[in-house]
Amino acid sequence: MPSNRSTNIRPPIYEDFAWRPLHAADAPALARLVTILGRQNGMSGVETAEDFAAYLADPLLDAAHNSLAAANSTGILALGWAMPDPDTSGQTRIDLWLDVNPAYRRRWLDRFLLRWLEIRARHIIRDRDAIGPAWMNIPSEWDLTERIALIKSAGFAPRHSEQTMRLALAHPRPEPVLPAGIALLPWTPQRDDLMRRTFNAAFADRPGARVVGAASWRRYYTGGSSFMPQASFIALAGEEGVGLVRSLTGGQPGEGEIAHIAVRQDWRRRGLAGALLDAALQHFQARGLKTAMLRVSLENAPAIAFYEQRGFVVSGGYTSYRKDISR
């Protein structure tokens, strides 16, 4: 039990499953678990076994030491994974992935796993000899009241909240109206890094902005199975990227997701965001999708108003919780 030795915490013993780290062969089981959870909360269920295989092979995420799962012959019943964020500069952020199959939630596996994750996160910080602030991040959908109570009881405090908004694609979308001098081009592999650099520039003025590196961008932003290249566009002023829309397959059947609309500060309030949104929604309709969804920060009142004016309505949301790691 290498993961337990690394945290010096003994798991509860059950006869119908065993505790062990995740390994490469678990990718299909992880996809099945996330699909089960997605049917319940409407937030997950998009990533495939191939996506999880990439996570399990990532040496930074180090599943052999940073994960612990309850597993039996039927699959993964519960898991915890402490996942270092590669793109947080000047500090160390550990994202905590904690999920339990709904059929096993009354066994309090989540309580044990959250304790295990906290200890493992501290060991990651110690082993890295990291400098600067260090903290853990864990999200919860708003309707998962028991999960929220557990997170708060462990000393985590709300950090960031986003509401989910949806739009029925019942009527034809208008043609994008671009500002003068702007060209709108679809994503291609050749434009991938330009889109990443445009993304970083557009979010550079936001509080707590992360600088997404090339490897992370390819793995998590444009390399996953849910990425929709035909509905993802970059706006160019000459050869300079000034805005983009990144689209994904949504978590529900017949749904597309607007994952990001990003416009550089010097190009805002010129209608570019609306044009990017219309371009993506047009493609959703061309593919026969029935709804569009997105998530927007509760602190971003102008963006919320922007989406409300275009017919999006609130359908839920989530909050991320933070707990600092003392050294």
CORUR-V987715 format. One record per pair of residues at least 24 apart in sequence whose ideal C-beta (glycine too) atoms are under 8 Angstrom apart, sorted by the first residue. I is the first residue (numbers start at 0). GAP is how many residues later the second one is. D is the distance in whole Angstrom. If there is no record, write none. Layout:
# CORUR-V987715
i=I gap=GAP d=D
i=I gap=GAP d=D
This chain:
# CORUR-V987715
i=1 gap=62 d=7
i=1 gap=63 d=7
i=2 gap=61 d=8
i=2 gap=62 d=6
i=2 gap=63 d=8
i=2 gap=64 d=7
i=2 gap=65 d=5
i=2 gap=113 d=8
i=2 gap=117 d=8
i=3 gap=64 d=7
i=3 gap=112 d=8
i=5 gap=59 d=6
i=5 gap=114 d=7
i=5 gap=117 d=6
i=6 gap=109 d=6
i=6 gap=112 d=4
i=6 gap=113 d=5
i=6 gap=116 d=7
i=7 gap=111 d=7
i=8 gap=103 d=8
i=8 gap=106 d=6
i=8 gap=107 d=6
i=8 gap=110 d=6
i=10 gap=57 d=7
i=10 gap=101 d=6
i=10 gap=105 d=7
i=11 gap=95 d=8
i=11 gap=96 d=8
i=11 gap=97 d=8
i=11 gap=100 d=6
i=13 gap=56 d=8
i=13 gap=93 d=7
i=15 gap=56 d=6
i=16 gap=53 d=5
i=16 gap=54 d=6
i=16 gap=55 d=4
i=16 gap=60 d=6
i=17 gap=52 d=8
i=17 gap=53 d=6
i=17 gap=54 d=7
i=18 gap=49 d=6
i=18 gap=50 d=7
i=18 gap=51 d=6
i=18 gap=52 d=8
i=19 gap=48 d=7
i=19 gap=49 d=6
i=19 gap=51 d=6
i=20 gap=42 d=6
i=20 gap=43 d=5
i=20 gap=44 d=7
i=20 gap=46 d=5
i=20 gap=47 d=6
i=20 gap=48 d=7
i=21 gap=34 d=6
i=21 gap=41 d=4
i=21 gap=45 d=4
i=21 gap=46 d=8
i=21 gap=47 d=5
i=21 gap=54 d=8
i=21 gap=57 d=7
i=21 gap=59 d=7
i=22 gap=33 d=7
i=22 gap=40 d=7
i=22 gap=41 d=7
i=23 gap=29 d=7
i=23 gap=32 d=5
i=23 gap=33 d=7
i=25 gap=26 d=7
i=25 gap=30 d=7
i=25 gap=43 d=7
i=25 gap=45 d=8
i=25 gap=50 d=6
i=26 gap=25 d=4
i=26 gap=26 d=4
i=26 gap=29 d=6
i=27 gap=24 d=8
i=28 gap=42 d=7
i=28 gap=46 d=4
i=28 gap=47 d=4
i=29 gap=26 d=8
i=29 gap=46 d=6
i=29 gap=49 d=8
i=31 gap=43 d=6
i=31 gap=44 d=8
i=32 gap=42 d=7
i=32 gap=43 d=5
i=32 gap=44 d=8
i=32 gap=46 d=8
i=32 gap=66 d=7
i=32 gap=68 d=6
i=33 gap=65 d=8
i=35 gap=65 d=6
i=35 gap=66 d=7
i=36 gap=62 d=6
i=36 gap=64 d=8
i=36 gap=65 d=8
i=37 gap=213 d=6
i=39 gap=62 d=6
i=40 gap=100 d=5
i=40 gap=102 d=7
i=40 gap=103 d=7
i=41 gap=122 d=8
i=41 gap=209 d=6
i=41 gap=210 d=6
i=41 gap=273 d=8
i=41 gap=274 d=7
i=42 gap=98 d=6
i=42 gap=121 d=8
i=42 gap=208 d=6
i=42 gap=273 d=8
i=42 gap=275 d=7
i=43 gap=207 d=6
i=44 gap=206 d=5
i=45 gap=179 d=8
i=45 gap=180 d=4
i=45 gap=202 d=7
i=45 gap=203 d=6
i=45 gap=204 d=7
i=45 gap=205 d=5
i=46 gap=177 d=7
i=46 gap=178 d=7
i=46 gap=179 d=7
i=47 gap=177 d=4
i=49 gap=175 d=6
i=50 gap=173 d=5
i=50 gap=174 d=6
i=50 gap=175 d=8
i=53 gap=165 d=6
i=53 gap=169 d=8
i=57 gap=161 d=7
i=59 gap=24 d=6
i=59 gap=26 d=6
i=64 gap=55 d=8
i=65 gap=54 d=6
i=65 gap=58 d=7
i=67 gap=45 d=7
i=67 gap=48 d=6
i=67 gap=52 d=8
i=69 gap=34 d=7
i=69 gap=39 d=6
i=75 gap=25 d=8
i=76 gap=24 d=5
i=76 gap=26 d=8
i=76 gap=27 d=5
i=76 gap=32 d=8
i=77 gap=26 d=6
i=77 gap=31 d=4
i=77 gap=32 d=7
i=77 gap=35 d=6
i=78 gap=34 d=7
i=79 gap=33 d=4
i=79 gap=34 d=7
i=79 gap=36 d=6
i=79 gap=37 d=5
i=79 gap=40 d=8
i=80 gap=36 d=8
i=81 gap=35 d=5
i=81 gap=38 d=5
i=81 gap=39 d=5
i=81 gap=42 d=6
i=81 gap=54 d=8
i=83 gap=40 d=6
i=83 gap=44 d=8
i=84 gap=52 d=8
i=84 gap=125 d=7
i=85 gap=127 d=6
i=85 gap=129 d=7
i=85 gap=130 d=5
i=86 gap=123 d=4
i=86 gap=124 d=6
i=86 gap=125 d=5
i=86 gap=126 d=6
i=86 gap=129 d=5
i=87 gap=122 d=6
i=88 gap=121 d=7
i=88 gap=122 d=6
i=89 gap=42 d=5
i=89 gap=43 d=8
i=90 gap=41 d=4
i=90 gap=42 d=4
i=90 gap=43 d=7
i=90 gap=44 d=7
i=91 gap=33 d=6
i=91 gap=36 d=7
i=91 gap=38 d=4
i=91 gap=40 d=7
i=91 gap=41 d=7
i=91 gap=42 d=4
i=91 gap=43 d=8
i=91 gap=233 d=8
i=92 gap=41 d=8
i=92 gap=42 d=6
i=92 gap=43 d=8
i=92 gap=44 d=6
i=93 gap=27 d=4
i=93 gap=30 d=6
i=93 gap=31 d=8
i=93 gap=40 d=7
i=93 gap=41 d=7
i=93 gap=42 d=5
i=93 gap=43 d=7
i=93 gap=231 d=8
i=94 gap=41 d=8
i=94 gap=42 d=5
i=94 gap=43 d=7
i=95 gap=25 d=7
i=95 gap=40 d=6
i=95 gap=41 d=7
i=95 gap=42 d=4
i=97 gap=40 d=6
i=104 gap=41 d=7
i=109 gap=37 d=7
i=109 gap=40 d=6
i=110 gap=39 d=6
i=113 gap=24 d=8
i=113 gap=36 d=6
i=113 gap=37 d=7
i=113 gap=40 d=6
i=114 gap=39 d=8
i=117 gap=36 d=7
i=117 gap=205 d=8
i=120 gap=204 d=6
i=121 gap=203 d=6
i=124 gap=200 d=6
i=124 gap=202 d=7
i=132 gap=191 d=7
i=133 gap=190 d=7
i=133 gap=191 d=4
i=133 gap=193 d=7
i=134 gap=187 d=5
i=134 gap=188 d=6
i=134 gap=189 d=5
i=134 gap=190 d=6
i=135 gap=186 d=7
i=135 gap=187 d=5
i=135 gap=189 d=6
i=136 gap=183 d=6
i=136 gap=184 d=7
i=136 gap=185 d=6
i=137 gap=182 d=7
i=137 gap=183 d=5
i=138 gap=179 d=5
i=138 gap=180 d=7
i=138 gap=181 d=5
i=138 gap=182 d=7
i=139 gap=178 d=6
i=139 gap=179 d=6
i=139 gap=181 d=7
i=140 gap=175 d=7
i=140 gap=176 d=7
i=140 gap=177 d=5
i=141 gap=174 d=6
i=141 gap=175 d=5
i=141 gap=176 d=6
i=141 gap=177 d=7
i=142 gap=173 d=7
i=147 gap=171 d=8
i=150 gap=170 d=5
i=151 gap=169 d=7
i=153 gap=169 d=7
i=154 gap=168 d=5
i=155 gap=165 d=4
i=155 gap=166 d=6
i=155 gap=167 d=4
i=156 gap=164 d=6
i=156 gap=165 d=6
i=156 gap=166 d=7
i=157 gap=161 d=5
i=157 gap=162 d=8
i=157 gap=163 d=6
i=157 gap=164 d=8
i=158 gap=160 d=8
i=158 gap=161 d=5
i=158 gap=162 d=6
i=158 gap=163 d=4
i=159 gap=137 d=7
i=159 gap=159 d=7
i=159 gap=160 d=5
i=160 gap=136 d=7
i=160 gap=137 d=5
i=160 gap=138 d=8
i=160 gap=156 d=6
i=160 gap=157 d=7
i=160 gap=158 d=4
i=160 gap=159 d=8
i=161 gap=133 d=4
i=161 gap=134 d=6
i=161 gap=135 d=5
i=161 gap=136 d=7
i=161 gap=155 d=6
i=161 gap=156 d=6
i=162 gap=132 d=7
i=162 gap=133 d=6
i=162 gap=135 d=6
i=162 gap=141 d=7
i=162 gap=151 d=5
i=162 gap=153 d=7
i=162 gap=154 d=4
i=163 gap=129 d=6
i=163 gap=130 d=8
i=163 gap=131 d=5
i=163 gap=150 d=7
i=163 gap=151 d=5
i=163 gap=152 d=4
i=163 gap=153 d=5
i=163 gap=154 d=8
i=164 gap=128 d=7
i=164 gap=129 d=6
i=164 gap=130 d=7
i=164 gap=131 d=6
i=164 gap=139 d=8
i=164 gap=142 d=5
i=164 gap=143 d=8
i=164 gap=147 d=4
i=164 gap=148 d=6
i=164 gap=149 d=6
i=164 gap=150 d=7
i=165 gap=89 d=8
i=165 gap=125 d=5
i=165 gap=126 d=7
i=165 gap=127 d=5
i=165 gap=146 d=6
i=165 gap=147 d=6
i=165 gap=149 d=5
i=166 gap=114 d=8
i=166 gap=124 d=7
i=166 gap=125 d=5
i=166 gap=126 d=8
i=166 gap=143 d=7
i=166 gap=144 d=5
i=166 gap=145 d=5
i=166 gap=146 d=8
i=167 gap=122 d=7
i=167 gap=123 d=6
i=167 gap=143 d=8
i=168 gap=112 d=7
i=168 gap=115 d=6
i=168 gap=116 d=5
i=168 gap=120 d=6
i=168 gap=121 d=6
i=168 gap=122 d=6
i=168 gap=123 d=6
i=171 gap=113 d=7
i=172 gap=105 d=5
i=172 gap=108 d=5
i=172 gap=109 d=5
i=172 gap=112 d=6
i=173 gap=104 d=6
i=174 gap=103 d=7
i=174 gap=107 d=8
i=175 gap=98 d=8
i=175 gap=99 d=4
i=175 gap=100 d=7
i=175 gap=102 d=4
i=175 gap=103 d=5
i=175 gap=106 d=8
i=176 gap=94 d=6
i=176 gap=97 d=7
i=176 gap=98 d=6
i=176 gap=101 d=8
i=177 gap=57 d=7
i=177 gap=93 d=8
i=177 gap=94 d=7
i=177 gap=97 d=5
i=178 gap=88 d=7
i=178 gap=91 d=4
i=178 gap=92 d=6
i=178 gap=93 d=6
i=178 gap=96 d=8
i=180 gap=56 d=6
i=180 gap=57 d=8
i=181 gap=53 d=5
i=181 gap=54 d=7
i=181 gap=55 d=6
i=181 gap=60 d=7
i=181 gap=90 d=7
i=181 gap=93 d=8
i=182 gap=52 d=7
i=182 gap=53 d=5
i=183 gap=49 d=5
i=183 gap=50 d=8
i=183 gap=51 d=6
i=183 gap=52 d=8
i=183 gap=91 d=7
i=183 gap=92 d=8
i=183 gap=95 d=6
i=184 gap=48 d=6
i=184 gap=49 d=6
i=184 gap=51 d=6
i=185 gap=43 d=7
i=185 gap=44 d=6
i=185 gap=46 d=7
i=185 gap=47 d=6
i=186 gap=35 d=7
i=186 gap=42 d=5
i=186 gap=43 d=8
i=186 gap=45 d=4
i=186 gap=46 d=7
i=186 gap=47 d=7
i=186 gap=59 d=8
i=187 gap=41 d=8
i=190 gap=43 d=6
i=191 gap=25 d=7
i=191 gap=26 d=7
i=191 gap=30 d=6
i=192 gap=24 d=8
i=193 gap=40 d=7
i=193 gap=47 d=5
i=194 gap=27 d=7
i=194 gap=37 d=8
i=194 gap=39 d=5
i=194 gap=46 d=7
i=194 gap=49 d=5
i=194 gap=51 d=8
i=195 gap=25 d=7
i=196 gap=44 d=7
i=197 gap=36 d=6
i=197 gap=43 d=3
i=197 gap=44 d=7
i=197 gap=45 d=7
i=197 gap=46 d=5
i=197 gap=64 d=7
i=197 gap=66 d=7
i=198 gap=45 d=6
i=198 gap=47 d=8
i=198 gap=61 d=7
i=198 gap=63 d=5
i=200 gap=40 d=7
i=200 gap=63 d=5
i=201 gap=41 d=7
i=201 gap=42 d=7
i=201 gap=60 d=4
i=201 gap=61 d=6
i=201 gap=62 d=5
i=201 gap=63 d=8
i=202 gap=59 d=6
i=204 gap=60 d=5
i=220 gap=25 d=7
i=221 gap=24 d=7
i=223 gap=24 d=8
i=224 gap=24 d=8
i=225 gap=31 d=8
i=227 gap=28 d=7
i=227 gap=55 d=8
i=229 gap=53 d=6
i=229 gap=57 d=8
i=230 gap=25 d=6
i=230 gap=48 d=8
i=230 gap=49 d=5
i=230 gap=52 d=4
i=230 gap=53 d=6
i=230 gap=56 d=8
i=231 gap=48 d=7
i=232 gap=43 d=6
i=232 gap=46 d=5
i=232 gap=47 d=7
i=234 gap=28 d=8
i=234 gap=32 d=8
i=234 gap=37 d=6
i=234 gap=40 d=8
i=234 gap=41 d=6
i=236 gap=30 d=7
i=241 gap=24 d=8
i=241 gap=25 d=4
i=241 gap=30 d=7
i=242 gap=24 d=6
i=242 gap=29 d=5
i=242 gap=30 d=7
i=242 gap=33 d=6
i=243 gap=32 d=7
i=244 gap=31 d=4
i=244 gap=32 d=7
i=244 gap=34 d=7
i=244 gap=35 d=5
i=246 gap=33 d=5
i=246 gap=36 d=7
i=246 gap=37 d=8
i=249 gap=39 d=8
i=249 gap=41 d=7
i=249 gap=42 d=8
i=249 gap=43 d=5
i=250 gap=42 d=8
i=251 gap=39 d=7
i=251 gap=41 d=8
i=253 gap=34 d=7
i=253 gap=35 d=5
i=253 gap=36 d=4
i=253 gap=37 d=6
i=254 gap=34 d=6
i=254 gap=35 d=7
i=254 gap=36 d=5
i=254 gap=37 d=7
i=254 gap=38 d=6
i=255 gap=24 d=7
i=255 gap=25 d=8
i=255 gap=27 d=8
i=255 gap=28 d=4
i=255 gap=31 d=7
i=255 gap=33 d=5
i=255 gap=35 d=8
i=255 gap=36 d=5
i=255 gap=37 d=8
i=256 gap=35 d=7
i=256 gap=36 d=5
i=256 gap=37 d=7
i=257 gap=34 d=6
i=257 gap=35 d=7
i=257 gap=36 d=4
i=258 gap=35 d=8
i=272 gap=33 d=7
i=273 gap=32 d=8
i=273 gap=36 d=8
i=276 gap=33 d=7
